[in-house]
Amino acid sequence: CFVWTQQAKEQMAEYWALLFARTSAFFEFHREFWETSLSDAEEQISSDVGLRSRFAARYSVLAGRQVTEQEVVQAFNRIIPNLQSKIEVRHAYVQHLQRRTKLLADILSRKRWQVWLAPAGAEFVTCDSPVVTMRIEPDGRYYVGYGFGLEDVLALLPLSYRACLVAGAVDTPQTRVVLAHDIQEVNKTIVSCSFRFIY
């Protein structure tokens, strides 16, 4: 029986969250969100006269001279394409990685943890995107891709071919041997979330 100290649990949660936040899938989510946000900002600055006026007034104070709305539009038209470059998308991703990791680690720390053990003849697989989220419906079906913060969502991290760490377990034992069916469902999910490598 392993007892998690608060410090050990926080460190493991941070590592677990970082494994999720650094995946290619999460980077793609970030890239799409970044591009949408910048496009929305570009659209808003070109169509919202009130917003341009507020920006012009604020920048006039900061610059110590009168800044026109046209200058605001020109500045955004120069800045946004630069922020949409590949290097800036990656820079923003790395810049926010620590904050996102902390947020996800806090969510994982609040969930009940359990270690699922594989029965004889079954093994967990892992991959280059080892953290997956899922819900188990009352009828036993698994649904994947839910967010960490939802109450009944499980976050899973295979530790070895024999063990998988689970956050969000509803029953109380620290460990439990799961059915081969459960391992098949977990493995299908992990394989479908892999980017390049499966172990």
N, C-alpha and C positions, 0 to 999 in steps of 0.2 A: 504494500500500500504506500503510495507516494502522497505526501502532504505538501500542497503548494503554499509557500509563504507568500505574503502579499507582494514582496519585492520580486520574487521569482515569477509569480503570476503576471505581474506588470511587464517584466522583461519578455516573457514568452508571448504575451499578447502583442507587444510591440513588434517582435520578430514575425509573428503570424500575420499581423496587419501589413508589415512591409512586404512580405511575400506576395500578398494580394495586390498591394498598391503599385508594385513595380512590374506587374505583368504586362505583356503586350496588349492584352485585351483592355486593361485599365488605361493604358496609354492611348489606345484608339478612342475610348470613351472621352478622355481628356481632350484629345485633338478635335473631335467632333464638337464637343461643348465649347472649346476655345474658338473654333471657326464660327459657330453659330452666334456666340456672344459678340464677336467682333463685327459680324455682318449686321446683327441687330443694332449695335452701336452706330455703325455707319449709316444705316437706314434712319435711325432716330435723329441723328445730328443733321441729316439732310432734310428731314421732313418736319421736325418740331421747332418752330420759330421760338417758342418760349424757352426751350432748352438752350438753343444757340444764344439767346439774349442773356440767360443766366451765366453761361460759360463766358461770354464776352465781358460781362460785368466783373466776374470773379478774376479773370485773367488780367483785366485792366488794373485791378487793385494789386495783383501780384507783380505785374510788369512795371507799374508806376507810370503807365501811359495808356491812352485810349486804344483798346483792342476791339476791332470790328467783328461783327458776326461772320463776315466773309473770311477774315483771317482765321477764325475758329474752324470754319469748314475746310479751309486750305490745310490747316495743321492736321486735322483728322484725316484728310485725304492723303497726307504724306505718312502719317504715323501708322494707320491701320494696315496698309500693305506690308510695312516692315514687320509688324507684329504677327502677320500671317505667314512669314517665312518659316521654313522648317527649323532653322536654328532657334528662332524665338519661341516656337511651339514647344520644342524640347526644353529650352531654358525655363519657360513657365511651368512645365511639368515637374522638373527637378526642384524648382523654387518652392512649389507647393507640396512636394512629396512628404516632407517632415510633418507638416500640419495635417495632411490627410491620414498619414500613418497614426498620429496621435489620436485623431478622431475615431478611426476604426479600432485602435487598441482599446480605447475607453469603452466602446460598445462591446467588444469581445470580453473585456474584464467583468462586465456586469452580468454576463450570461453564465449559466451553470455549465461547468465543464465535465466531460466524461471521456474515458478512453474506450473506444470500441475495439474489441479483440476479434481477430478472424478465427473461425472454427477450423478444425483439422481439414485439410484439403482445399482451403480457400485462401487467397492472398489479396491484399490491397495493392493497387498500382499507384504510382505517382508520376508526375510529369513536370515540365518547366513552368506550369501555372498550377501549382498544387492546391491552392485554396479554392474551394467551391462552396456555394451556398445553395440550400434547397429546403423545401418544405415536404413533410410526409403527411399526406392526406389520411383521414380516418380509414379509408379503404385500402391503405398500404401503398398507394401510388406515390412516386417521387416527382416533384416539380422543381426545376432548377432555375437559378438566375435571380433569385429574390435578393433584396438589399439586406445588409447586416442588421440594420436597426429594427426590422420588424420582429415582433415578439416571438412568433412561432417558427422563425427561420433558424436553421442549423447552419453553422459554418464548420467545414470539415478540413482537416489538414492531416493527410497520411504521414505518420512518423516512420513507419517501416512496413514491410510486407505483412506483419502480424498485427500492427496497431494503427489506429487513426484517432487523432484528437478531435473532439466534437464540442463546440460551444453552442448552448441552447438546448441541451438535453432536458427532457421533462421529468425523467425518473431519477431517483437519488443515488443509486450505486455509483461509486467512482469509476468502476470498470464494468463492462458487460460483454459477453460473447454474443455477437450478432449472428443472424441467420445468413446463409450463403446468398439468399436472394438480396439481402441488404447490401452485401459486398458487391454483388453484380451491379446493382443500381448505382452505388457510389462509384465503382470503377467506370461504368458507362459515362457518368457525368465528368469524371476526371479526364478520361480520354477525349471527350468532346470539347473540353476546355483547353486541351493542350495546344501549344503553338507549334513546336517542332519535335520535342522529345518526350517519350513515354518510358518509364523505368519499371 
